Amino acid sequence: MPLHIQDPADPGLPTLHEQLLAAAYGAIRGAAVFSYATRDGVKLLLQDDAIAPLLQSGNFELIVGVDDVTDTRALNALEEVRRRFPALRLSAFVHELPDATFHPKFSWFGRRGSGTLIVGSGNLTGRGLRRNWEAFTTTSLDRDQLRQLRLHWEGWRESHSDMLLPLDDPRVLERARRNAARVRRPRAAEEEPQPPAGPLHEVPALIAEIPRGQARWNQANFDRATFTGFFGAQPGQLHRIVLQHVNPDGTLGELENRPAVSVASHNYRFELAPGRGLPYPDGGRPIGVFVRIAPRTFTYRLSMPGDPDYQCFSGLLDAQWNGPATRLRRVTTDTSSLIESCPDSPIWAALLNPED
């Protein structure tokens, strides 16, 4: 029963997200229970191709609690998944006990003759799956253990059937609306975001020119050392690079859950959504600025020639690159250098006020 500790400061450790996907890949049945869910968590886990065949099969069930956190955006994300996988069984756990919280977090996956049980602290949220310190165990099950687990699961589910409600039930929707109302205090207009200070100065960062490539240039290629050393992906393993772009106005784009792709040419690549459909610029290379916020999880800017922060990023590459002039410039640094060179970049607003 291996114990895993998800550690946002250690890129060598597994994430709950990747362990769940590995267990789901090739499984023929299973179930998962989480006390809370968010839109980002739903998208990370349930919109991944590794789990798609299981969701399509109709042999998977997901139960989420609505005592807290799970809001209307999470329910909408779940309904979006259901539209793609009509056979997926989804329900919300609703109870009326005044001094109790629905708080379990576990998943099980069955194959022919074996299975996996994952139990831990992480919820179906972006932070719980990848960015928080969490602990979880993975237990391999033989045929008899899997059978006993299924019997226990089915018995528990049957005994609580009156508490398992469809997502469009008025009681579920009301609790989701209540949870959505618990928002953070909005920043007053005069409270302009300031460059981060303190521990954020120690966060690893990469500044990289993006090559033109042979086809779609936004399929960004990296050398193996950067792919493994900075991004933390290992060829041949079920790793996911999770990215979230910072737009020019400081808002965050959608989560980008990318397989870490290696090809025979020994190029290692993943797609950058903001570059999709854009022509490669004639007057300078696009610059990607990646800040590692957790293992294989990054907030980033794709800065194009003409963007307000392009010149400061390019100037930082000029100052720190010491390789051949014919090579793409790529510098691994930390956020202290970025803050000093580009204090007005919109990336800082997103790092100061991250979403889920």
C-alpha positions, 0 to 999 in steps of 0.5 A, a space after each residue: 500500500 504505497 504512500 504518495 505525498 503530492 508536493 508542489 515543491 518537488 517535481 519528481 513526485 507523482 500527482 494524484 491526477 496522474 495516478 488516477 489517470 494511470 489507474 483508469 487507463 485500460 480499466 473496464 469498471 470503476 467509481 470515484 467519490 469526492 467531497 468537493 469538485 470544481 470546474 478545473 478538477 472536472 476538466 483535468 480528470 474527466 476530459 482526459 483521453 486516458 479515462 475516456 474509454 472507461 467513461 464511454 463504457 457506462 461502467 463508471 460512476 462519479 459521486 460528488 458532495 455539495 456541502 461546500 465548494 462544488 458550485 454551478 460552474 462545477 455542475 456545468 462542467 459535469 453536464 458537459 462531460 455527460 453530453 460527451 459520455 451519455 452512459 457516465 453515471 453522475 450523482 450528487 450526495 445530499 444530506 440533511 444532517 446538521 453537524 456532519 459533512 460528506 467528506 470521502 475521497 477515494 476511487 477504485 478501478 477494475 480490470 479482468 482479475 485485478 484492480 486498484 484502490 486510491 484513497 487520499 486527501 485530494 478532492 476533484 479540484 485543480 489544487 487537490 489533483 495537482 497543486 496542494 500538498 496532499 497524501 494518498 495511497 494506491 493499493 493493488 487488488 487481486 480478484 477476490 479483493 476486487 470482488 469484496 470491494 465491489 460488494 462493499 461499494 454496491 452495499 453502501 451505494 444502495 443504503 444511501 440511494 435516497 441521498 444520491 440525487 441527479 445533478 439537475 435536482 433542485 436541492 443540488 442546484 440550490 446548494 451549488 448556487 449557495 457555494 457559488 456565492 461564497 466568493 473571495 472579496 473583490 479587489 477594489 479598483 484602487 488596489 492595483 496588483 503589485 509584483 509578488 514578493 517573498 517565496 515567489 522569488 524562488 519559483 523556477 521559471 523558463 524563458 524560451 523562444 518558440 521555433 517556427 517548426 514544420 507545421 503548426 508552430 504552436 506545437 512547441 518543441 523542446 530539447 530533452 534536457 528542458 523537457 525532463 529537467 524543467 517540465 518534469 516529464 519522462 518519455 514513455 510515462 503517463 505524464 501530463 503537462 498542465 498549463 494555464 495562459 495569462 492573457 494580456 489583460 491579466 486574466 487566466 485562460 482555460 486549463 490546457 491538459 497536455 500529454 507530454 509527447 516525444 517523437 522519433 526525432 527526439 523532439 519533445 513537444 506540447 501545444 500552446 493554445 494561444 498560438 493556435 491559428 496564428 501565423 508565425 511572426 516575421 519580426 521576431 520569435 514568440 517567447 514562452 515564459 513558464 512559471 512552475 507552480 507545481 509538478 508539471 503544472 505551469 502558469 505561462 505567457 506566450 508573448 508575441 512581438 508587439 505585446 507590451 511585455 515582449 521587449 523586456 522578455 527579449 531583453 532578459 534573454 539577451 542578458 542571460 543567454 550565453 549559447 551560440 547565436 544560431 541556437 534558440 535562446 532558452 534560459 532557466 531562471 527564477 521569478 526574481 529575475 523576471 520580476 526585476 526585468 518585467 515588473 509590469 507583465 500581466 503574468 504577476 496579477 495571475 500569480 498573485 490571484 490564482 484561480 482553482 
